[in-house]
Amino acid sequence: MTNDPREIIRQTTMSAAQWIAVVLMIALNALDGFDVLSSAFAAPGIAKEWGIARDALGVVLAMELVGMGVGSILLGGAADRFGRRPTMLGCLAVMASGMALATTAQNPQMLGLWRFITGLGIGGMLAAINAVTAELSSAKGRSLAMSLMVIGYPLGATIGGTIAAMLLKSGDWRVVFEFGAIATVVFIPLIWFFVPETPAYLLARRPAGALERINASMAKLRLPGITVMPPVDERKGGASLLDILKPGLIGTTMILTVGYSLHAITFYYILKWSPKIVADFGFAAPQAASVLVWANIGGATGGGLFGFLMHRFGIKWPTIAMLLLGAAAVVVFGLGGSDTTLVGWRFAVFCTGFATNAAIVGFYSAFAHGFPAHVRATGTGFAIGAGRIGAAGSPILAGTLFTAGGLSLFTVSAIMACGSVMAAALMLMLALREAD
């Protein structure tokens, strides 16, 4: 029997305890999906109450994305320094606080501040759950686990959007954030009791009592323990957080970071603006929110099916195909204004969600395979965090094009679709390794 816990996890059929931990990672990503899009669900009510224009609303919608960028970089590093589990618990506390405080906002500036704080927690959470899913999954189960984890995001937005549409019937957009705060708090005891620290992290960082802690985690996962610590890999001796910017990793870091950022411009255009766009065509806020639900149904469907494509064809080429299909679907979305019913809008956003979220699955899988365990959360956090530049800029750019540029929906959509096309070009240069 090997004394490397990573090999035991890699080679052993996944236990029920491992799948429970993975399911909780899926649920946390679902929570992130709802929290991020809660402001989009509430956008028509926010604009109506405070009478703000599209460009100003775009700034409010971007604030949690800015927070996610900062949180991914700062707290993603915390997951490699202090552990995956304590980072997730801390991020949940930050997220719950931000969501609760958003209900007290009396102006766009205060709402933007609380959404920024919420984004800090979400950003750190995304880096940590990606690492946990990869590190607690077997070699055979990893592709499925990663794809399921990523589709948790649109599932959360779908379920949360359905609930939000019902809550918004009261006429008060603040109830959306109240629901988000309560849901976030519920996850704290679940993570505390059911998700152990990952053996891969403990082996990479080797804290005091590492052997005992590794065996405790393995026991919680219903897997055999080890008798001695494996030898230190001298190539990873310092486990520096700057490793992702050193020769050997900097190329992967830059391709994934810039590529993810460019795709985020396209991805978040639909997720952040579709409810407001549909509402501006005369539909009520609950109807507009239902359109975003269909975008996320498409995202969940595409993300789930994409896992099978990755299993057969790998990560790189299916991701490139979905990036290009997503760009085409966003351009088609720009033709939706000619439809006087919700059917055309729903079909258009379903198609965009299908392809663009499948590409997100590809990026997250590439993060897991592109970065070694000792800097996996750091690399993922950096790529996601810096990538949020595109995410945060997306609603602002679209709002500016609509308001200052005076451009049509089709023209704005065509411009916003270019991000995914450029991301596909970058992915052509990516080389991946087998995840440890």
Buried (B, 14 or more C-beta within 10 A) or exposed (E): EEBBBBBBBBEBEBBEBBBBBBBBBBBBBBBBBBBBBBBBBBBBBBBEBBEBEBBBBBBBBBBBBBBBBBBBBBBBBBBBBBBBBBBBBBBBEBBBBBBBBBBEBEEBEEBBBBBBBBBBBBBBBBBBBBBBBBBBBBEBBBBBBBBBBBBBBBBBBBBBBBBBBEBBEEEBBBBBBBBBBEBBBEBBEBBEEEBBBBBBBBBBBBEEEBBEBBBBBBEBBEBEBBEEBBEEBEEBEEBEBEBBBEEEBEEBBBBBBBBBBBBBBBBBBBBBBBBBBBBBBEBBBBBBBBBBBBBBBBBBBBBBBBBEBBBEEBBBBBBBBBBBBBBBBBBBBBEBBEBEEBEBBBBBBBBBBBBBBBBBBBBBBBBBBBBBBBBBBBBBBBBBBBBBBBBBBBBBBBBBBBBEBEBEBBBBBBBBBBBBBBBBEBBEEBEBEEBB
